[in-house]
Structure formats: C-alpha cells, structure tokens
Amino acid sequence: MAAMSSRAVPVLFVALAALAPAVALAAPSQKEKADARAFLAEARKAAKEKRWTDAIGAFQTADGLDPSPAVELELAQTEIAAGKLAEAARLLATIDAGTDPALPAKKTREAAKKVLDELKPRVPTVKVAVTGPTGKVSVIIDGADVDASGEVPVNPGSHTVGASADGWNPAEKDVKLAEGAHETVELTLTPGTAAAPVQASSGSRLPGIIVASGGGLGLILGGVFGGLAFSATSSAKSKCVGNVCSPAAADDISSSKTYGNVSTAMFIAGGALAAAGVVLIIVAPGGGKKDEPRKGAHVTPWIGPGQAGLGGSF
C-alpha cells in the first residue's frame, strides 16, 4: 500500500498542475471583482429606489463578473418585487440545486429554498392544448418558443399564446393570469390552403379582330369606289373624240375623279387598318399579371390627306 501511495504522489501533482491553469482562468480577476462590487452597489441602490429594471440589470452584471449564490439570491428577490415571478423561481431553483460545500453557500441555498417554497404557489401557469395536427406543433408564449408538454410558468399579467404547424393555419389567444392562477388555453388549428399561383392573364385578340375587320371593309369599299370610278371613266370616254369631250361628259368626268379619290383613300386606310389589326392579333394587348398596369405593344393607325400609316410602341 505504501508503494502504491508513493507512486500516486507524482500523478497527483501532475493532475493538480494540469488543473491549475483552468482554475486560474475561471477565477475572476481583481479588476472584475472590483467592478462586480461597484455594480452590486448600484443594483442595491436601484432596488431601494424601486427602479427594478436597472436593479435587475446591475445584479446580473455583477454576478456575471464575480458569480455568487448570495448575489443571485438578491437578484431573485428583486425579480419577485418586479413581478417577474417565473424568472425568480427558475433562479431560486438553480441556487437550491447548487453543490458548493462552503458554509456561507449552504446558508444561501437554505434561504433560497425557503423563498422558493413561498413563491411556488404564487407563480401562474399555462397549459396549452392544441387540436388539429397530429405531427410536430410549435407553441409560443409572448413570441418565445416554450416546451408545452406540461404547465408553463409565466408571470402574472397578460400574455399571448400561439401555436403553429406545417400545413396548418396558426392560431393564438390572449390570456390574463393573476398570481397563482392555472389556465388551460385551447387552440384549434385548421388545415392551411396552398396559395394559388399568380397567373398571367391572357391578352385579348378582340381589338385586333375589330381593327382588321375595319381594314377589310375599307379595302372592299376601295374596290367598290374603284369600280364606280372605272365605270364613270368609261362613260365619259364614250362621249369624247380624242381629247375633245362634249358637255354631256362633264358629269362623268367629275364623278370619275371623285370615285377615284375615295377609292384611293379607302385602299390606303383599309390597308393600314388591316396591318394594324394583324399586329394587334399577334401581340394580344392586355396580358400580364393581375393587378398590374397593362404594358406591351400598341398600334394606332393614322390617316392624312392622301396618306396613311401606323404609329405605336412595341
């Protein structure tokens, strides 16, 4: 046994040497301890003045710099005073579960357990019951995900409880709880409907058909008046010898010119309208997504003295 002990001594020294840097790294520095004391003084001053938010923040900073069950107990008591019963209960349970064998820490744990026992009946809880989906359901309270497998401790006051699941419409309810209340919030999710894809509305070819029809009518009228002009010209020639015509041919000559001009105008206008109609039939204006301004090609025929054409954008 003595030999074994002598061999164990070097091993023990090696183990302690390996642990020393970690212990030194975990321990707060003198500056951190000094800063922690300053924040602790500020926290107590704010708590005395009932500036709960400032006090809680300062206590948390002090405990982060130099962790101490005693500071955590003060923090929990401040949270209780601020109405944050759920947070205080969680912190007190953590202190009570501590394993530090030091006597001061033991007294702190005993004090934390006593405060926790008195606090537990005051903490409200919410039980969330969701009907609808059979798969995974996400439950949130005040925007934070929670484990809803049992009762969820919350602070007294108003809360928004919600649930959601893939393929289901989410649901939520507002609930107000007094100290010590135990509420069951029932949420029913309904099957979701897939959003209908935005479909592009097809353009209309009706404007093109109408314009093309007008162009066809113009070409037909151009042919009719052309025939009348030819007939009037033939009648006038029958009353003329060479370039000399009798007075009786004057009316036929005038009619021939009039019919000829009308025929020419009809052919030009009819051709322009027919071309415009073909273009409109091809581009089918008015297409695009619903609720969007209509964009695309447009064609506008124009007619002037002895001429015609197309205008527009593509």
HUBEL-V643608 format. One record per residue. N is the residue number from 1. RES is the residue in three letters. SS is DSSP state (H for helix, E for strand, - for the rest). PSI is psi in whole degrees, -180 to 180 (* if undefined). Layout:
# HUBEL-V643608
N_RES_SS_PSI / N_RES_SS_PSI
This chain:
# HUBEL-V643608
1_MET_-_-39 / 2_ALA_H_-39 / 3_ALA_H_-40 / 4_MET_H_-39 / 5_SER_H_-39 / 6_SER_H_-33 / 7_ARG_H_-28 / 8_ALA_H_-23 / 9_VAL_H_-50 / 10_PRO_H_-38 / 11_VAL_H_-41 / 12_LEU_H_-42 / 13_PHE_H_-40 / 14_VAL_H_-43 / 15_ALA_H_-43 / 16_LEU_H_-38 / 17_ALA_H_-36 / 18_ALA_H_-34 / 19_LEU_H_-24 / 20_ALA_H_-48 / 21_PRO_H_-38 / 22_ALA_H_-41 / 23_VAL_H_-43 / 24_ALA_H_-37 / 25_LEU_H_-35 / 26_ALA_H_-31 / 27_ALA_-_138 / 28_PRO_-_149 / 29_SER_-_170 / 30_GLN_H_-38 / 31_LYS_H_-43 / 32_GLU_H_-39 / 33_LYS_H_-41 / 34_ALA_H_-43 / 35_ASP_H_-39 / 36_ALA_H_-41 / 37_ARG_H_-38 / 38_ALA_H_-44 / 39_PHE_H_-35 / 40_LEU_H_-41 / 41_ALA_H_-42 / 42_GLU_H_-38 / 43_ALA_H_-43 / 44_ARG_H_-38 / 45_LYS_H_-44 / 46_ALA_H_-38 / 47_ALA_H_-40 / 48_LYS_H_-34 / 49_GLU_-_5 / 50_LYS_-_32 / 51_ARG_-_79 / 52_TRP_H_-42 / 53_THR_H_-45 / 54_ASP_H_-40 / 55_ALA_H_-45 / 56_ILE_H_-43 / 57_GLY_H_-41 / 58_ALA_H_-40 / 59_PHE_H_-44 / 60_GLN_H_-39 / 61_THR_H_-43 / 62_ALA_H_-43 / 63_ASP_H_-30 / 64_GLY_H_-34 / 65_LEU_H_-41 / 66_ASP_-_85 / 67_PRO_-_135 / 68_SER_-_127 / 69_PRO_H_-33 / 70_ALA_H_-43 / 71_VAL_H_-40 / 72_GLU_H_-36 / 73_LEU_H_-43 / 74_GLU_H_-40 / 75_LEU_H_-45 / 76_ALA_H_-42 / 77_GLN_H_-36 / 78_THR_H_-40 / 79_GLU_H_-38 / 80_ILE_H_-45 / 81_ALA_H_-30 / 82_ALA_-_-2 / 83_GLY_-_6 / 84_LYS_-_69 / 85_LEU_H_-39 / 86_ALA_H_-44 / 87_GLU_H_-41 / 88_ALA_H_-40 / 89_ALA_H_-42 / 90_ARG_H_-42 / 91_LEU_H_-42 / 92_LEU_H_-38 / 93_ALA_H_-36 / 94_THR_H_-42 / 95_ILE_H_-44 / 96_ASP_H_-31 / 97_ALA_-_0 / 98_GLY_-_156 / 99_THR_-_13 / 100_ASP_-_121 / 101_PRO_-_-7 / 102_ALA_-_144 / 103_LEU_H_-45 / 104_PRO_H_-41 / 105_ALA_H_-37 / 106_LYS_H_-43 / 107_LYS_H_-38 / 108_THR_H_-41 / 109_ARG_H_-41 / 110_GLU_H_-40 / 111_ALA_H_-40 / 112_ALA_H_-40 / 113_LYS_H_-40 / 114_LYS_H_-45 / 115_VAL_H_-40 / 116_LEU_H_-42 / 117_ASP_H_-37 / 118_GLU_H_-28 / 119_LEU_H_-36 / 120_LYS_H_-46 / 121_PRO_-_-17 / 122_ARG_-_-18 / 123_VAL_-_120 / 124_PRO_E_156 / 125_THR_E_155 / 126_VAL_E_130 / 127_LYS_E_121 / 128_VAL_E_123 / 129_ALA_E_117 / 130_VAL_E_129 / 131_THR_E_147 / 132_GLY_-_-86 / 133_PRO_-_151 / 134_THR_-_-10 / 135_GLY_-_-152 / 136_LYS_-_134 / 137_VAL_-_133 / 138_SER_E_130 / 139_VAL_E_133 / 140_ILE_E_145 / 141_ILE_E_119 / 142_ASP_-_39 / 143_GLY_-_-1 / 144_ALA_E_136 / 145_ASP_E_139 / 146_VAL_-_159 / 147_ASP_-_107 / 148_ALA_-_20 / 149_SER_-_-19 / 150_GLY_-_-160 / 151_GLU_-_138 / 152_VAL_E_117 / 153_PRO_E_136 / 154_VAL_E_171 / 155_ASN_-_157 / 156_PRO_-_145 / 157_GLY_E_-164 / 158_SER_E_142 / 159_HIS_E_153 / 160_THR_E_121 / 161_VAL_E_129 / 162_GLY_E_161 / 163_ALA_E_150 / 164_SER_E_157 / 165_ALA_-_151 / 166_ASP_-_129 / 167_GLY_-_6 / 168_TRP_E_149 / 169_ASN_E_131 / 170_PRO_-_161 / 171_ALA_E_153 / 172_GLU_E_157 / 173_LYS_E_151 / 174_ASP_E_138 / 175_VAL_E_144 / 176_LYS_E_126 / 177_LEU_E_137 / 178_ALA_-_171 / 179_GLU_-_135 / 180_GLY_-_0 / 181_ALA_-_149 / 182_HIS_E_106 / 183_GLU_E_146 / 184_THR_E_121 / 185_VAL_E_118 / 186_GLU_E_126 / 187_LEU_E_131 / 188_THR_E_121 / 189_LEU_-_138 / 190_THR_E_149 / 191_PRO_E_135 / 192_GLY_-_156 / 193_THR_-_135 / 194_ALA_-_137 / 195_ALA_-_130 / 196_ALA_-_133 / 197_PRO_-_145 / 198_VAL_-_119 / 199_GLN_-_142 / 200_ALA_E_128 / 201_SER_E_134 / 202_SER_-_145 / 203_GLY_-_161 / 204_SER_-_136 / 205_ARG_-_-2 / 206_LEU_H_-45 / 207_PRO_H_-41 / 208_GLY_H_-40 / 209_ILE_H_-42 / 210_ILE_H_-46 / 211_VAL_H_-43 / 212_ALA_H_-37 / 213_SER_H_-41 / 214_GLY_H_-39 / 215_GLY_H_-41 / 216_GLY_H_-41 / 217_LEU_H_-40 / 218_GLY_H_-41 / 219_LEU_H_-39 / 220_ILE_H_-46 / 221_LEU_H_-36 / 222_GLY_H_-40 / 223_GLY_H_-39 / 224_VAL_H_-50 / 225_PHE_H_-29 / 226_GLY_H_-40 / 227_GLY_H_-40 / 228_LEU_H_-40 / 229_ALA_H_-42 / 230_PHE_H_-40 / 231_SER_H_-43 / 232_ALA_H_-37 / 233_THR_H_-43 / 234_SER_H_-40 / 235_SER_H_-39 / 236_ALA_H_-40 / 237_LYS_H_-30 / 238_SER_-_-14 / 239_LYS_-_13 / 240_CYS_E_150 / 241_VAL_E_109 / 242_GLY_-_-126 / 243_ASN_-_8 / 244_VAL_E_122 / 245_CYS_E_146 / 246_SER_-_161 / 247_PRO_H_-26 / 248_ALA_H_-20 / 249_ALA_H_-6 / 250_ALA_H_-44 / 251_ASP_H_-40 / 252_ASP_H_-39 / 253_ILE_H_-44 / 254_SER_H_-44 / 255_SER_H_-39 / 256_SER_H_-44 / 257_LYS_H_-44 / 258_THR_H_-49 / 259_TYR_H_-36 / 260_GLY_H_-44 / 261_ASN_H_-43 / 262_VAL_H_-42 / 263_SER_H_-44 / 264_THR_H_-46 / 265_ALA_H_-40 / 266_MET_H_-40 / 267_PHE_H_-42 / 268_ILE_H_-49 / 269_ALA_H_-43 / 270_GLY_H_-41 / 271_GLY_H_-43 / 272_ALA_H_-45 / 273_LEU_H_-39 / 274_ALA_H_-43 / 275_ALA_H_-43 / 276_ALA_H_-40 / 277_GLY_H_-40 / 278_VAL_H_-43 / 279_VAL_H_-44 / 280_LEU_H_-36 / 281_ILE_H_-37 / 282_ILE_H_-48 / 283_VAL_H_-19 / 284_ALA_-_72 / 285_PRO_-_155 / 286_GLY_-_-3 / 287_GLY_-_175 / 288_GLY_E_177 / 289_LYS_E_149 / 290_LYS_-_151 / 291_ASP_-_13 / 292_GLU_-_150 / 293_PRO_-_139 / 294_ARG_-_130 / 295_LYS_-_161 / 296_GLY_-_-169 / 297_ALA_-_148 / 298_HIS_E_147 / 299_VAL_E_135 / 300_THR_E_114 / 301_PRO_E_150 / 302_TRP_E_150 / 303_ILE_E_131 / 304_GLY_E_-179 / 305_PRO_-_107 / 306_GLY_-_12 / 307_GLN_E_164 / 308_ALA_E_165 / 309_GLY_E_-170 / 310_LEU_E_144 / 311_GLY_E_158 / 312_GLY_E_-168 / 313_SER_E_155 / 314_PHE_-_*
